[in-house]
Amino acid sequence: MSSHREAPEISKDPVADSSDLYAFVSPDDPDTVTIIANYVPLQLPSSGPNFFEFGDDVLYEIHIDANGDARPDITYQFRFRTELRNDKTFLYNTGQIKSLDDENWNRRQFYSVTKVDKNGKSTVLANKLPCPPANVGRVSIPNYAKLAEDAVHKLKSREKVFAGQRADAFFVDLGSIFDLAVLRPFRDKHLVGQDLFAAASKAVNATDKTNVHSIAIQVPLDMVRRDGKKRVRAKDAGAVIGVWTSASRRQVEVRGDKGGGDVVVGPQVQVSRLGNPLFNEVIVPMAEKDKWNSLPPSEDKRFAEFVATPELGALLPVLYPGLFDNLDALNKKKEPRADLLAILLTGIPDGIIDGFQNNTGKVQADMLRLNTAIPPAAKENKFGVVGGDLAGFPNGRRIADDVVSISLRAVAGATVPLVDAEFEADAAAGLVEQGLSINDVSAKLLKKFPFLPTPFDGFNNPS
């Protein structure tokens, strides 16, 4: 999955797990960028009485790099605090919740927003903003959509923010991909499992009908560009920003005894981060995944070798004999994959793709790179840039982008001709896809901020 349970240690700490990151020029306000950071993945909607929430002991951050040094020029910090109204009940709500301050809602959560500049100066932008409740069910919350809309806050500093539960719109055929990389379009060609599949085997969206907790922020473009300009050309270096998210905990936590409160001391220690989808999931070896989660993007040169020679790229010709012969020949040359190094670690330079670049310079770093001068597409293509849609992944990431299929095609060699005109990609490389789209998500995207769908409710999703 994008980064759901992607590393051994963070899989034990879902409250701090950065599961998905989106960054795109806002279709509802093209003079802004929308950034959405998801945490607490794979939530079963019917999870009472202790419904999912953000961690009061976790520091959640969204980082923006405006000059290509893989260090944040702007960081937005989100801190949460939970308040219990009635300590004599086990219930999340004792009646219907019709507003964000309804007295029937027993366990409420609030958050603050702090902006940190490149010099480390912190400014608190908002305090005690209310989150919406978890979507318990229609009896408890008769109009959840209205409550969530009320939880969108416009700050005096010009940003718009939302923090709360959403439906997970990431779609992935997880069972197929991690079952020895079964690619359903070529399942009958799989070296091991070709005789095991029925002809009608269809892709399954493994994350459907699950929820996440989302932090979303919409920021005017002039506030995130390095020169503060409202208008730039797509070829200008100042049009490109790098984005990543992180979660941190205090270095030491001592559990209270006999009703005493917990004690947390020491500096914040990063336990999770996310830039490009699937980077830690598929590129980084298991023995290095926890280390990767603890480091900033500026240290990603340590992991460049795994991008240059991806393990999955070597497996495809073995698992599918005859389908990836050109990729196999390329692998045997043992030359670094310049296409993947550019896509994932530096961005694509000007002159490679007509009308497009999202290069941030020589520093190798895993960040979502977004060219903020490219407007939203009138009609989106789920394959993004490789499908001819320059507003999609790997130019940032939109919610409906099929990042799994795009990544599989790139690893399979479909993007090698961008840097090597003599290389002919295997026909199979351009046909690889998981067979899913945003239409395989049972909830529908919103047309305005925060865009992610209304979360699934517990009553209608009991299993």
C-alpha positions in Angstrom: 0.0 0.0 0.0 1.0 3.6 -0.2 2.5 3.5 3.2 0.1 1.5 5.3 2.1 -0.7 7.7 5.2 -0.2 5.5 7.9 -0.7 8.2 8.2 -3.2 11.1 8.1 -0.7 14.0 5.6 1.8 12.7 3.2 -1.1 11.9 2.9 -1.4 15.7 2.1 2.4 16.1 -0.7 3.2 13.6 -1.6 6.5 15.3 1.8 7.9 14.1 1.8 6.0 10.8 1.9 8.4 7.7 -0.2 6.4 5.3 -0.8 8.7 2.3 0.3 12.1 1.2 -1.3 14.2 -1.6 -0.2 17.5 -3.0 -1.9 19.2 -5.9 -2.9 22.6 -7.3 -6.5 23.0 -5.9 -9.2 22.5 -8.5 -11.6 24.5 -6.3 -9.1 27.4 -6.0 -6.2 27.2 -8.5 -4.3 30.0 -6.7 -3.7 27.6 -3.8 -2.1 24.2 -3.2 -3.9 21.5 -1.3 -1.8 19.1 0.9 -3.4 16.2 2.6 -1.5 13.9 5.1 -3.3 10.8 6.2 -2.5 8.8 9.4 -4.1 5.9 11.4 -4.7 3.6 8.4 -7.0 0.7 7.9 -9.7 1.9 10.4 -12.7 -0.4 10.7 -15.6 2.0 10.9 -17.5 0.0 13.6 -14.8 0.3 16.3 -16.7 1.5 19.4 -16.6 2.3 22.1 -13.0 3.5 21.5 -13.3 5.1 18.1 -10.1 6.1 16.2 -8.5 9.5 16.8 -5.3 11.4 16.5 -2.6 11.0 19.1 -2.3 13.6 21.8 1.3 12.5 22.2 2.2 12.7 18.5 3.6 15.8 16.7 2.2 15.7 13.2 4.0 17.9 10.6 3.7 18.9 6.9 7.0 20.1 5.4 7.4 22.3 2.3 10.8 22.8 0.6 10.9 25.8 -1.8 14.5 25.9 -2.8 15.5 22.2 -3.5 17.8 21.6 -0.5 15.5 18.9 0.9 15.1 21.0 4.1 11.8 22.6 5.1 11.3 26.3 4.3 7.9 26.0 5.9 6.6 23.5 8.3 3.0 23.3 9.6 2.8 21.5 12.9 -0.5 20.0 14.3 -0.9 19.1 17.9 -4.0 17.5 19.3 -5.7 17.4 22.7 -8.6 15.2 23.7 -11.2 16.3 26.3 -13.6 14.0 28.1 -16.9 15.6 29.1 -18.3 12.8 31.3 -16.1 10.5 33.3 -19.0 8.4 34.5 -19.9 6.8 31.1 -18.3 4.3 28.8 -20.0 5.9 25.8 -18.5 8.0 23.0 -21.8 9.8 22.8 -24.8 9.7 25.0 -27.3 11.0 22.4 -27.3 12.4 18.9 -24.4 14.7 17.9 -25.8 17.6 15.9 -23.0 20.1 16.3 -19.3 20.3 17.0 -20.0 21.4 20.6 -23.0 19.1 21.2 -23.2 18.2 24.9 -24.1 14.6 23.9 -20.6 14.2 22.4 -18.5 12.9 25.3 -15.0 12.5 23.8 -14.0 15.6 21.8 -10.6 16.4 20.1 -9.1 19.8 19.4 -5.9 20.9 17.7 -3.5 23.8 17.2 -1.7 24.9 14.1 1.8 26.3 14.3 3.9 27.6 11.3 7.7 27.3 11.5 9.8 29.2 9.0 13.2 28.2 7.6 15.0 29.9 10.4 13.1 28.0 13.1 10.8 30.8 14.1 7.4 29.5 15.3 4.1 31.2 15.0 0.9 29.8 16.4 -1.8 30.3 13.8 -4.7 28.8 15.6 -5.6 27.1 18.9 -8.4 24.8 20.0 -9.8 24.1 16.5 -12.4 21.3 16.8 -12.2 18.1 14.9 -15.4 16.4 13.8 -16.3 13.1 15.6 -15.7 9.7 14.3 -18.6 8.6 12.0 -20.4 6.4 14.5 -23.6 5.9 12.5 -26.6 7.7 11.2 -28.6 7.4 14.4 -25.8 9.0 16.5 -24.9 11.6 13.8 -27.8 12.3 11.5 -25.9 14.8 9.3 -22.2 13.9 9.3 -21.4 15.8 6.1 -22.6 19.0 7.7 -20.5 18.5 10.8 -17.4 17.8 8.7 -18.0 20.9 6.7 -18.3 23.0 9.9 -14.8 21.6 10.8 -13.2 23.3 7.9 -11.5 26.4 9.3 -10.2 29.5 7.4 -7.3 31.0 9.3 -6.5 34.7 9.5 -3.1 33.9 8.0 -4.9 32.9 4.7 -4.6 29.1 5.0 -7.6 26.8 5.2 -7.4 23.7 7.4 -9.2 20.5 8.3 -8.3 17.6 10.7 -10.5 14.6 11.2 -11.8 11.3 10.0 -12.2 10.6 6.3 -12.8 7.6 4.0 -9.6 6.1 2.7 -9.6 6.9 -1.1 -6.4 5.1 -1.8 -7.1 2.1 -4.0 -4.8 -0.9 -4.2 -5.0 -4.6 -5.1 -2.9 -5.4 -2.1 -3.5 -9.2 -2.0 -2.4 -9.6 -5.6 0.7 -7.4 -5.4 2.2 -9.0 -2.3 1.3 -12.5 -3.5 4.7 -12.9 -5.3 3.9 -9.8 -7.4 0.9 -11.3 -9.3 -0.1 -8.8 -12.0 -3.6 -9.6 -12.9 -3.4 -8.6 -16.6 -0.6 -11.3 -16.9 -1.6 -13.7 -14.2 -1.7 -16.6 -16.6 2.0 -15.9 -17.4 3.2 -16.0 -13.8 6.1 -18.5 -13.4 4.7 -20.0 -10.2 1.0 -19.3 -10.1 -0.2 -19.5 -13.7 -2.3 -22.5 -13.1 -4.0 -21.1 -10.0 -6.2 -18.4 -11.4 -9.7 -18.4 -12.8 -10.1 -16.6 -16.0 -12.4 -14.0 -14.4 -10.0 -13.1 -11.6 -10.7 -9.4 -10.9 -8.8 -6.8 -8.9 -9.9 -6.2 -5.3 -9.5 -2.9 -3.6 -8.1 -4.0 -0.3 -8.6 -0.6 1.4 -12.2 -0.1 0.4 -14.7 0.7 3.3 -11.9 1.7 5.7 -11.2 5.1 7.2 -8.2 7.2 7.9 -7.5 10.4 9.9 -6.6 13.3 7.6 -4.8 16.6 8.1 -5.5 18.8 5.2 -4.3 22.3 4.5 -4.9 24.7 1.6 -2.2 27.4 1.2 -2.0 30.3 -1.3 0.7 29.5 -3.9 2.6 32.7 -3.3 3.2 31.6 0.3 4.9 28.3 -0.7 7.0 29.5 -3.7 10.6 30.5 -3.1 10.2 34.0 -4.4 6.7 34.6 -3.2 5.4 35.3 -6.7 1.7 34.8 -7.6 2.5 34.0 -11.2 5.4 31.9 -12.5 6.1 29.9 -15.7 6.1 26.1 -15.6 9.8 26.1 -16.7 10.9 28.3 -13.8 12.7 26.6 -11.0 10.7 28.6 -8.5 7.5 26.9 -9.6 8.5 23.6 -8.0 8.0 22.7 -4.4 8.9 19.6 -2.5 6.5 18.2 0.1 6.7 15.5 2.8 5.0 14.7 6.0 6.2 13.2 9.3 5.1 12.1 12.8 7.3 12.4 15.9 7.1 11.3 19.5 9.0 12.4 22.7 12.2 10.5 23.2 11.2 9.0 26.6 7.8 8.0 27.9 7.2 6.7 31.4 3.9 5.0 32.1 2.1 6.3 35.2 1.3 3.8 38.0 -1.9 3.6 40.0 -3.8 6.3 38.2 -0.8 8.6 37.8 -0.4 10.4 34.5 2.2 9.4 31.9 5.4 11.4 31.7 7.0 12.3 28.4 10.4 14.0 28.3 13.2 14.7 25.8 13.3 16.0 22.3 10.8 14.9 19.6 12.0 11.8 17.7 10.7 11.2 14.2 9.1 7.8 13.9 7.3 8.1 10.5 7.6 10.1 7.3 6.2 10.0 3.7 7.0 11.6 0.4 6.5 9.6 -2.8 3.9 6.8 -2.4 5.4 3.3 -2.1 9.0 4.5 -1.6 9.5 2.9 1.8 7.0 0.2 0.9 8.6 -1.2 -2.2 12.0 0.5 -2.7 13.7 0.4 0.8 14.8 -3.1 2.1 13.0 -4.4 5.2 16.2 -4.1 7.3 16.4 -0.4 6.5 12.8 0.7 6.7 12.8 1.8 10.3 16.0 3.8 9.8 14.5 5.4 6.7 11.5 6.5 8.8 13.7 8.2 11.3 15.7 10.3 8.8 15.0 13.5 7.0 14.8 13.6 3.1 18.2 15.3 3.0 19.8 12.0 4.0 18.2 10.0 1.2 21.4 9.6 -0.8 21.9 6.7 1.6 19.1 4.9 -0.2 19.8 5.9 -3.8 21.3 2.5 -4.6 17.9 0.9 -4.0 16.2 3.3 -6.4 19.0 2.8 -9.0 18.6 -1.0 -8.9 15.1 -1.7 -7.7 14.5 -5.3 -6.5 11.1 -5.4 -8.2 12.7 -4.6 -11.5 14.9 -7.6 -11.2 12.0 -9.9 -10.2 9.7 -9.1 -13.1 11.7 -10.9 -15.8 12.1 -13.9 -13.5 8.4 -14.1 -12.5 7.1 -13.4 -16.1 9.4 -15.2 -18.5 9.3 -13.7 -22.0 7.3 -10.6 -21.0 10.1 -8.4 -19.9 13.1 -9.4 -22.0 14.2 -5.8 -22.7 14.1 -5.0 -19.0 16.1 -8.1 -18.3 18.8 -7.1 -20.8 18.8 -3.6 -19.2 19.2 -5.2 -15.8 22.2 -7.2 -16.9 24.0 -4.1 -17.9 24.0 -3.2 -14.2 23.7 0.5 -15.0 21.8 2.8 -12.6 18.2 3.5 -13.5 18.6 7.2 -14.3 14.8 7.5 -15.0 13.9 6.3 -11.5 16.6 8.4 -9.8 15.1 11.4 -11.5 11.4 10.6 -10.8 11.9 9.8 -7.2 15.0 11.6 -5.9 15.6 14.8 -8.0 12.6 15.5 -10.1 12.4 15.5 -13.9 14.5 18.2 -15.6 13.2 20.6 -18.2 13.5 19.3 -21.8 12.7 15.6 -21.1 8.9 15.9 -21.3 7.4 18.7 -23.4 6.0 21.5 -21.2 6.9 19.8 -18.0 9.6 19.8 -15.3 9.5 19.3 -11.5 13.3 19.2 -10.9 14.5 20.5 -7.5 18.2 20.3 -8.2 21.0 17.8 -7.4 20.1 16.9 -3.8 18.7 13.4 -3.8 15.6 13.3 -1.6 12.3 11.5 -1.5 9.7 14.3 -1.7 6.5 14.8 -3.6 7.6 17.4 -6.2 4.9 19.6 -7.5 5.1 22.2 -10.3 2.7 24.8 -9.0 2.5 26.5 -12.4 0.7 23.6 -14.0 -3.0 24.1 -13.6 -5.5 21.4 -12.7 -6.5 19.2 -15.7 -9.9 19.7 -17.2 -10.1 15.9 -17.5 -7.9 13.8 -15.3 -6.0 10.8 -16.5 -5.4 8.3 -13.7 -2.0 7.5 -15.1 -0.8 11.1 -14.6 2.3 12.2 -16.5 2.8 8.8 -18.2 -0.8 9.1 -19.4 -0.1 12.6 -20.8 -1.7 14.4 -17.9 1.0 16.8 -16.6 -1.1 17.7 -13.5 -0.9 14.2 -12.1 1.7 12.0 -10.4 4.7 12.2 -10.3 3.9 15.9 -10.5 2.6 16.0 -7.0 -0.2 13.5 -6.4 -3.9 13.8 -6.8 -6.4 11.6 -4.9 -7.5 9.8 -8.1 -4.0 9.1 -9.5 -3.4 5.4 -9.8 0.1 5.6 -8.2 0.4 1.8 -7.9 0.0 1.2 -11.7 2.2 4.3 -12.5 5.0 3.0 -10.3 4.7 -0.5 -11.6 5.0 0.8 -15.2 8.0 2.9 -14.3 9.8 0.0 -12.6 9.0 -2.2 -15.5 10.9 0.1 -17.8 8.2 2.3 -19.4 10.0 5.5 -18.4 13.5 4.4 -19.5 13.1 5.9 -23.0 12.8 9.3 -21.4 16.6 9.1 -20.6 17.7 6.5 -23.2 16.3 7.0 -26.6 17.8 3.7 -27.8 15.9 1.7 -25.2 12.6 0.1 -26.3 10.3 -0.7 -23.4 8.7 -4.1 -23.4 5.1 -4.0 -24.6 4.1 -5.4 -21.2 5.5 -2.4 -19.4 2.9 -0.1 -20.9 0.1 -2.5 -20.1 0.9 -3.2 -16.5 -1.9 -2.0 -14.2 -3.7 -3.2 -11.1 -7.1 -2.9 -12.7 -8.6 -0.4 -10.3 -9.5 3.2 -10.3 -11.1 5.8 -8.0 -14.4 4.3 -9.1 -13.5 1.2 -7.0 -13.7 3.3 -3.8 -17.2 3.0 -2.4 -17.3 6.6 -1.2 -17.2 9.6 -3.6 -14.7 12.4 -3.5 -15.8 15.9 -2.6 -15.6 18.6 -5.2 -14.1 21.1 -2.7 -11.6 21.1 0.2 -10.8 18.8 1.9 -11.8 16.6 -1.1 -11.5 13.2 0.6 -14.9 11.4 1.0 -17.2 11.3 4.1 -15.9 8.5 6.3 -17.8 5.2 6.3 -20.0 4.8 9.3 -20.1 2.0 11.8 -23.7 1.0 11.5 -23.5 0.3 7.7 -20.1 -1.2 7.9 -20.3 -3.7 10.7 -17.6 -6.1 9.5 
